[in-house]
């Protein structure tokens, strides 16, 4: 929706709320939280739909519906012992007991033959029995009638007489009319309870119809005629709805148990396109990062600013119930190549299809320094990263490591883009960043800004940001662009904002490269911000001068990092 031409040309795109919504939707961490949220909200929404239906009174179903919803949530989150479920269950129970739960729900559950006749545990449920007797006290003020009801309850408990007949498919208020004749007082109470609705939405829709009719064209209608028109129109709508949905049961509790099926993996082997191709939903989920662990976002306060008292909150899914074989960083599916893009976009995409990220990590005794490299479609960022690593390692006592960040595209997608085999450089996780004492980040440019993978990786470092574990550590930047006007300096500038929020110290190379910075006869990438190269259509490889500049960047930043570490 937000990528459509209709949205981009609408006024909503320029409004503050529209821009905010757009930013949220395109944030990988937002989509990482969606599956977890749906696992919780899916069953609860189903219960609300049962409550809100107009066709069938729901008082006898709400209690059982909530129990099944909690069971479905527990199954989706990994069991009742899961730490996330314990927190979520506590929140649900608090709201249910404080605002939503009433004795009528328990009484309806107890008197509903569909549940009572097949569940022996209901009779021993203290909360249900207490709710039933509270309803008897409030709905029937006559003490003699209360005593008769309690006596007649024995027949209900023993399922004797009419109650021994196994019929529970009709609306249960009607069931009591037919089979409760042997217990007239209990019958009357059951009919009153089971005939109750649980929502006033029907009245709200009635007056919504009133507002629809009472338009400017009809606002002079006399009062009685107006109400007659509302009566006719609303009942006609109600009749149409009942006619269309005659075969549909609005209260089907089995749907609650299955509402999370697509979230817990049962659809993984289904094909996305039934008529062609082998693409299955498991592949789509992996490519989009839907199954990845959820990371903290930057909306949280740093630990130093948080109050010491613990606060109840819904924890994000822990890593313990997810596969540890995948890198724990946010991913999102990004379409980086389109045949219909303009020539400038195609040139920039040539440099950034792979969205490489490189970080060099150095070590000085206890000091580490990283060179990151994600993936480079044409190998430009990788070659610069290797030279930076050599430059850093040339400094006495320095250990340089080369890493890459996780891909955001599936191998099948990369294969169709004619990407070369993935590099054997190890993939880094956010937690490993905290072990480093210095960084040099490298990535291709996309319209003068950092690549999607680099941004997605930094979006996954919210936990490090919250605790400011990277604060005070030095960092440099290098890059690759598709053309000389591709934004080498603006790419560095936009990337610096990430460093600033983490409290890192940006170390440019300035003009320390000497005469190489003033080369005018040859095409040369790089700037005072850091080393760089031009990828063009992929046929041009980094020049000797660009590789020397990359080596110099590693050799220049490593001693500065040593001084900051205090081991020089």
CORGIUR-V840873 format. One record per run of one state. SS is the DSSP state (A for helix, B for strand, O for the rest). FROM is the first residue (numbers start at 1). LEN is the number of residues. If there is no record, write none. Layout:
# CORGIUR-V840873
ss->{SS/SS}
from->{FROM/FROM}
len->{LEN/LEN}
This chain:
# CORGIUR-V840873
ss->{O/A/O/A/O/A/O/A/O/A/O/A/O/A/O/A/O/A/O/A/O/A/O/A/O/A/O/A/O/A/O/A/O/A/O/B/O/B/A/O/A/O/A/O/A/O/B/O/B/O/A/O/B/O/B/O/A/O/B/O/A/O/B/O/B/O/A/O/A/O/B/O/A/O/B/O/A/O/B/O/B/O/B/O/A/O}
from->{1/5/9/11/14/16/26/28/53/62/78/83/101/103/112/113/117/126/140/143/159/161/165/172/180/181/195/201/214/223/245/254/259/261/264/271/272/280/281/289/303/306/319/322/343/353/357/365/367/373/380/394/398/399/400/405/411/417/427/428/430/434/438/447/449/451/452/460/462/468/474/482/488/503/505/507/514/519/527/528/530/531/532/535/544/566}
len->{4/4/2/3/2/10/2/25/9/16/5/18/2/9/1/4/9/14/3/16/2/4/7/8/1/14/6/13/9/22/9/5/2/3/7/1/8/1/8/14/3/13/3/21/10/4/8/2/6/7/14/4/1/1/5/6/6/10/1/2/4/4/9/2/2/1/8/2/6/6/8/6/15/2/2/7/5/8/1/2/1/1/3/9/22/3}
